């Protein structure tokens, strides 16, 4: 193991060790989060050492917590006591064995199994003038000293804690299936024949940064003229907490000056490339969660089993093909209209050939204020 992430508490009595900070969700199961806490018993004063893993939705700055307001809602949390040990000597994973060599004899191993219906790490992009931590879903591993695992009457001081943020991520599954296809036949006022529009994607799954090919077929049987074609990629962000709200934002818009005359046909493939770099001023765009200030991209499509309610943020995409049809005859523009079809789009990152953890620079991997990279 070439990298170890470490965070030490302010009082120096406990230190948290993780071997990685990206954990892969394979839809039906999630990689186990395992680590080690180094404990100095001399500074505990009769207290115990606990570790929790929490998935939370943050919708405000941590700075506001000091005035008694909580802008964080835990979606899922699990706690475990690591010292004094409560059970037998459980079998350690290879990751924990490696971490124990770093922590020494005072190391205490722990592990968590996340359920598959938790959301992935996602942040909502702040506006240009916004400050503070972005809203979104994050995951935190925290070790702390306390008399009880979760007591409302006990105040845990910051110096008695140490934490590391982690990410829950998904990669595109192997898929060579053809893409979706949709069609519509629309008849206009004052005409007895329709415009037929068919659109399809070349494949079912696209990677971030790759051009998306949209095949368009048009059969214009009317006396009207199709003046131009507009194609959008829209991001749908479903925020499911107390209620379920969906926000739709266009992340790529292209307009093509193709003219399809009356009583004619048309067939052509168009390409679009939705990129975060073209949307970095848009407030509320969902991006994949990141650690510190590393680069990221548009949030990936959320894959789920579909049989369980998922709280937090769920991401999906669609491609819209829109024909701008001019009016004809005596009524002119009064009979102008649009013809639109929609296609579902899966936009994700490919699974790396090597280790599943995404690589970042040494500066990004360093933890701040007591953290270090070994």
Secondary structure as the mmCIF struct_conf table of DSSP 4:
data_model
#
loop_
_struct_conf.conf_type_id
_struct_conf.id
_struct_conf.beg_label_comp_id
_struct_conf.beg_label_asym_id
_struct_conf.beg_label_seq_id
_struct_conf.end_label_comp_id
_struct_conf.end_label_asym_id
_struct_conf.end_label_seq_id
STRN STRN1 UNK A 5 UNK A 8
TURN_TY1_P TURN_TY1_P1 UNK A 10 UNK A 11
BEND BEND1 UNK A 12 UNK A 13
STRN STRN2 UNK A 14 UNK A 18
BEND BEND2 UNK A 19 UNK A 19
BEND BEND3 UNK A 21 UNK A 21
STRN STRN3 UNK A 22 UNK A 24
STRN STRN4 UNK A 25 UNK A 25
BEND BEND4 UNK A 27 UNK A 28
STRN STRN5 UNK A 30 UNK A 30
STRN STRN6 UNK A 33 UNK A 39
HELX_RH_3T_P HELX_RH_3T_P1 UNK A 41 UNK A 43
TURN_TY1_P TURN_TY1_P2 UNK A 45 UNK A 46
STRN STRN7 UNK A 48 UNK A 58
BEND BEND5 UNK A 60 UNK A 60
HELX_RH_3T_P HELX_RH_3T_P2 UNK A 62 UNK A 67
TURN_TY1_P TURN_TY1_P3 UNK A 68 UNK A 68
STRN STRN8 UNK A 72 UNK A 83
BEND BEND6 UNK A 84 UNK A 84
BEND BEND7 UNK A 87 UNK A 87
HELX_LH_PP_P HELX_LH_PP_P1 UNK A 90 UNK A 93
HELX_RH_AL_P HELX_RH_AL_P1 UNK A 94 UNK A 103
HELX_RH_3T_P HELX_RH_3T_P3 UNK A 104 UNK A 106
STRN STRN9 UNK A 107 UNK A 112
TURN_TY1_P TURN_TY1_P4 UNK A 116 UNK A 117
BEND BEND8 UNK A 118 UNK A 118
HELX_LH_PP_P HELX_LH_PP_P2 UNK A 119 UNK A 121
STRN STRN10 UNK A 122 UNK A 124
HELX_LH_PP_P HELX_LH_PP_P3 UNK A 125 UNK A 127
TURN_TY1_P TURN_TY1_P5 UNK A 128 UNK A 129
BEND BEND9 UNK A 132 UNK A 133
HELX_LH_PP_P HELX_LH_PP_P4 UNK A 134 UNK A 135
STRN STRN11 UNK A 136 UNK A 146
BEND BEND10 UNK A 147 UNK A 150
TURN_TY1_P TURN_TY1_P6 UNK A 152 UNK A 153
HELX_LH_PP_P HELX_LH_PP_P5 UNK A 154 UNK A 157
HELX_RH_3T_P HELX_RH_3T_P4 UNK A 158 UNK A 160
STRN STRN12 UNK A 161 UNK A 169
HELX_LH_PP_P HELX_LH_PP_P6 UNK A 172 UNK A 174
HELX_LH_PP_P HELX_LH_PP_P7 UNK A 177 UNK A 180
STRN STRN13 UNK A 181 UNK A 187
TURN_TY1_P TURN_TY1_P7 UNK A 189 UNK A 190
BEND BEND11 UNK A 192 UNK A 193
STRN STRN14 UNK A 194 UNK A 201
BEND BEND12 UNK A 202 UNK A 202
BEND BEND13 UNK A 204 UNK A 204
STRN STRN15 UNK A 205 UNK A 207
TURN_TY1_P TURN_TY1_P8 UNK A 208 UNK A 209
BEND BEND14 UNK A 210 UNK A 210
HELX_LH_PP_P HELX_LH_PP_P8 UNK A 211 UNK A 211
STRN STRN16 UNK A 212 UNK A 220
BEND BEND15 UNK A 222 UNK A 224
STRN STRN17 UNK A 226 UNK A 240
BEND BEND16 UNK A 241 UNK A 243
STRN STRN18 UNK A 244 UNK A 256
STRN STRN19 UNK A 260 UNK A 260
TURN_TY1_P TURN_TY1_P9 UNK A 262 UNK A 263
STRN STRN20 UNK A 264 UNK A 272
HELX_RH_3T_P HELX_RH_3T_P5 UNK A 276 UNK A 278
BEND BEND17 UNK A 279 UNK A 279
TURN_TY1_P TURN_TY1_P10 UNK A 280 UNK A 281
TURN_TY1_P TURN_TY1_P11 UNK A 283 UNK A 284
STRN STRN21 UNK A 286 UNK A 288
BEND BEND18 UNK A 291 UNK A 291
TURN_TY1_P TURN_TY1_P12 UNK A 292 UNK A 293
STRN STRN22 UNK A 298 UNK A 298
HELX_LH_PP_P HELX_LH_PP_P9 UNK A 299 UNK A 303
BEND BEND19 UNK A 306 UNK A 308
STRN STRN23 UNK A 312 UNK A 325
HELX_RH_3T_P HELX_RH_3T_P6 UNK A 329 UNK A 335
STRN STRN24 UNK A 337 UNK A 348
HELX_LH_PP_P HELX_LH_PP_P10 UNK A 349 UNK A 352
BEND BEND20 UNK A 353 UNK A 354
BEND BEND21 UNK A 356 UNK A 357
HELX_LH_PP_P HELX_LH_PP_P11 UNK A 358 UNK A 359
HELX_RH_AL_P HELX_RH_AL_P2 UNK A 362 UNK A 365
BEND BEND22 UNK A 366 UNK A 366
HELX_LH_PP_P HELX_LH_PP_P12 UNK A 367 UNK A 367
BEND BEND23 UNK A 368 UNK A 370
STRN STRN25 UNK A 371 UNK A 373
#
